[in-house]
């Protein structure tokens, strides 16, 4: 005597594991392709050593500083040039023109650089680089002054590595106005390949090419989204 359940047809089991390509029953596509490659190159000679005698820069040494200034300006950074005697007054003037009331300084910024801050006005407050400062507290700082590790002429890039004259990374990302001093005698290289051997990869490197900027799908440029809206670079000669 049959029942309704017995009368209902059921789909049979699908293919079990191991019955498709790449299963244990035979080599899959990947194994076959790799086997063909190994067979094709079995008798091939060893590849020659890669050439290492290529140029590491396309910029003559005499052009490096001018090219850096041009590329920084092309990224809309404001570029200034001065020597050691004129640096304190220039920094004070940039802060005054900005209307800065607070300026953040890293712990080992050269004292000479700050020697003219009194001329900005009695209300200017110097803020120390406090590791406990929150992003909200840094956001109300008007300006920050730092040195740098290197500057790269061909890309118009400043590299900071959190050395004591630069401070922690976030003090150059949150305040809206960054003044960065570059010593042209020993901190400017022509290219990225020249920069890499001089940088310590274990340090927190920040690569800055102009003020922070981004664009939406309609290419409307907005500045100050991911960092300072205004970047001023001082090229310091001896």
BELGIBEL-V333014 format. One record per residue. N is the residue number from 1. RES is the residue in one letter. PHI is phi in whole degrees, 0 to 359 (* if undefined). Layout:
N	RES	PHI
N	RES	PHI
This chain:
1	X	*
2	X	269
3	X	244
4	X	298
5	X	295
6	X	290
7	X	282
8	X	283
9	X	281
10	X	235
11	X	293
12	X	286
13	X	294
14	X	285
15	X	298
16	X	280
17	X	300
18	X	99
19	X	263
20	X	263
21	X	302
22	X	80
23	X	277
24	X	292
25	X	283
26	X	175
27	X	292
28	X	273
29	X	299
30	X	299
31	X	295
32	X	294
33	X	295
34	X	295
35	X	295
36	X	294
37	X	296
38	X	299
39	X	293
40	X	291
41	X	255
42	X	301
43	X	257
44	X	286
45	X	290
46	X	297
47	X	293
48	X	291
49	X	299
50	X	294
51	X	293
52	X	241
53	X	260
54	X	284
55	X	292
56	X	261
57	X	200
58	X	249
59	X	247
60	X	300
61	X	303
62	X	291
63	X	259
64	X	299
65	X	294
66	X	295
67	X	295
68	X	302
69	X	299
70	X	296
71	X	287
72	X	299
73	X	295
74	X	297
75	X	274
76	X	74
77	X	282
78	X	264
79	X	251
80	X	231
81	X	234
82	X	198
83	X	250
84	X	298
85	X	293
86	X	268
87	X	297
88	X	302
89	X	293
90	X	294
91	X	300
92	X	298
93	X	294
94	X	296
95	X	293
96	X	294
97	X	295
98	X	284
99	X	74
100	X	293
101	X	252
102	X	225
103	X	224
104	X	265
105	X	232
106	X	295
107	X	296
108	X	243
109	X	294
110	X	306
111	X	299
112	X	301
113	X	299
114	X	258
115	X	291
116	X	251
117	X	298
118	X	298
119	X	285
120	X	291
121	X	143
122	X	291
123	X	270
124	X	290
125	X	251
126	X	271
127	X	257
128	X	280
129	X	281
130	X	268
131	X	302
132	X	272
133	X	294
134	X	274
135	X	299
136	X	296
137	X	292
138	X	291
139	X	293
140	X	269
141	X	286
142	X	284
143	X	215
144	X	224
145	X	242
146	X	218
147	X	269
148	X	210
149	X	272
150	X	205
151	X	228
152	X	247
153	X	293
154	X	291
155	X	247
156	X	62
157	X	245
158	X	259
159	X	241
160	X	249
161	X	233
162	X	64
163	X	293
164	X	300
165	X	271
166	X	239
167	X	78
168	X	293
169	X	304
170	X	288
171	X	287
172	X	257
173	X	250
174	X	264
175	X	302
176	X	274
177	X	225
178	X	240
179	X	254
180	X	241
181	X	259
182	X	243
183	X	280
184	X	289
185	X	291
186	X	221
187	X	242
188	X	248
189	X	240
190	X	283
191	X	216
192	X	298
193	X	301
194	X	285
195	X	284
196	X	303
197	X	294
198	X	267
199	X	253
200	X	268
201	X	292
202	X	274
203	X	268
204	X	283
205	X	274
206	X	242
207	X	257
208	X	239
209	X	240
210	X	84
211	X	294
212	X	299
213	X	206
214	X	210
215	X	227
216	X	271
217	X	296
218	X	268
219	X	64
220	X	280
221	X	281
222	X	235
223	X	253
224	X	87
225	X	280
226	X	249
227	X	174
228	X	301
229	X	286
230	X	234
231	X	243
232	X	244
233	X	246
234	X	254
235	X	271
236	X	262
237	X	266
238	X	288
